[in-house]
Amino acid sequence: MTRRLKIALSVLVAVIGSACASGQGGEAGEPGPPTDVGLVVVNEMPVTMSAYVQWRLGNRRRLGEIPGGAAMPYTVPSRGQDLRVIFVSPGQSPGDPPFPDYPPTSAGDRLRGVLRSDRSVYYLRIE
């Protein structure tokens, strides 16, 4: 192997190694920036409800069924700055619910979405 080829290969390995390490959060062993939102979905209704998460500029994603009086934790990928939780009776389509509130959220946030017994929804930020 010529000296130039050895140098070129060494530089290539260094560049690739640096690019791989920079995607890991900077220093070795440090986690990268958060990419998810933590949700605790609470159903205060006495019956099981299906829960969906929807980002303001995105599609809905089904979270699952929440039994009456239960709370279920979820982790969802961050897809924007605002999200809402939609509750419907199992087997029904969520459609476009009448409550237009999208609490501001960003990656790394933790939020509690609560369906009250009067079918209203409110949100609490979890510290």
C-alpha positions in Angstrom: 0.0 0.0 0.0 1.3 3.4 -0.9 1.8 6.1 1.7 -0.9 8.3 0.0 -3.4 5.5 0.1 -2.7 4.8 3.8 -3.3 8.5 4.5 -6.5 8.7 2.5 -7.9 5.6 4.3 -6.9 7.0 7.7 -8.7 10.3 6.9 -11.8 8.4 5.6 -12.0 6.3 8.8 -11.6 9.4 10.9 -14.4 11.3 9.1 -16.8 8.3 9.2 -16.1 7.8 12.9 -16.6 11.4 13.7 -19.9 11.5 11.8 -21.2 8.4 13.6 -20.2 9.8 17.0 -21.9 13.2 16.4 -25.2 11.5 15.8 -25.0 9.9 19.3 -25.3 13.2 21.3 -21.7 14.6 21.3 -19.6 13.0 24.0 -19.3 9.2 24.1 -22.0 7.7 26.3 -24.2 10.9 26.4 -27.8 10.4 25.2 -29.0 12.4 22.2 -31.8 15.0 22.4 -35.2 13.6 23.3 -37.4 12.5 20.4 -40.5 11.3 22.2 -43.4 12.6 24.3 -44.5 10.7 27.4 -48.3 10.5 27.8 -50.4 9.3 30.7 -53.9 8.8 29.4 -56.6 8.8 32.2 -60.2 7.6 31.7 -62.5 8.9 34.4 -65.6 7.5 32.6 -67.1 4.3 34.1 -66.8 2.6 30.7 -63.9 1.5 28.5 -62.9 4.1 25.9 -60.5 4.0 22.9 -57.8 6.6 22.9 -56.0 8.2 20.0 -53.2 10.7 19.8 -53.2 13.4 17.1 -50.6 16.0 16.2 -52.0 19.3 14.9 -50.3 18.8 11.5 -50.4 15.0 11.4 -52.5 11.9 11.4 -54.1 10.2 14.3 -52.5 7.1 15.9 -54.5 4.7 18.0 -53.1 4.2 21.5 -55.4 1.5 22.7 -58.4 0.9 25.0 -58.4 2.5 28.4 -60.7 0.8 31.0 -63.1 3.0 33.0 -61.3 4.5 35.9 -57.8 3.6 34.7 -54.6 5.4 33.6 -52.3 4.0 31.0 -48.8 5.3 30.2 -47.6 5.7 26.5 -44.6 7.0 24.7 -45.2 8.5 21.3 -42.7 9.9 18.8 -42.7 13.7 18.6 -44.3 14.8 15.3 -44.7 18.5 15.9 -45.4 21.1 18.6 -49.0 20.4 19.5 -50.9 17.2 20.3 -54.3 16.1 21.6 -55.8 12.9 22.9 -59.1 11.8 21.4 -61.5 9.4 23.2 -64.2 7.5 21.6 -66.3 4.4 22.4 -64.6 1.2 21.3 -65.4 0.3 17.7 -66.3 3.9 16.7 -64.3 6.1 14.3 -62.7 9.1 16.1 -63.9 11.5 13.3 -63.0 15.1 14.1 -64.0 15.7 17.7 -65.5 19.0 18.7 -62.8 19.9 21.2 -60.1 21.8 19.3 -57.5 22.2 22.0 -54.0 21.2 21.2 -51.8 21.8 24.3 -48.3 22.9 23.2 -45.8 20.1 23.5 -42.3 19.3 22.2 -40.0 16.3 22.3 -39.1 15.4 25.9 -42.3 16.7 27.4 -44.5 14.5 29.6 -48.2 15.2 29.6 -51.4 13.8 31.3 -54.6 13.7 29.2 -57.7 13.2 31.2 -61.2 12.3 30.0 -63.6 13.5 32.7 -66.9 11.9 33.5 -68.7 14.8 31.6 -66.7 13.8 28.4 -64.5 16.9 28.6 -60.8 16.5 28.2 -58.1 18.4 30.1 -54.3 18.3 30.1 -51.7 18.6 32.8 -47.9 18.9 32.3 -46.0 16.3 34.3 -42.8 17.6 35.8 
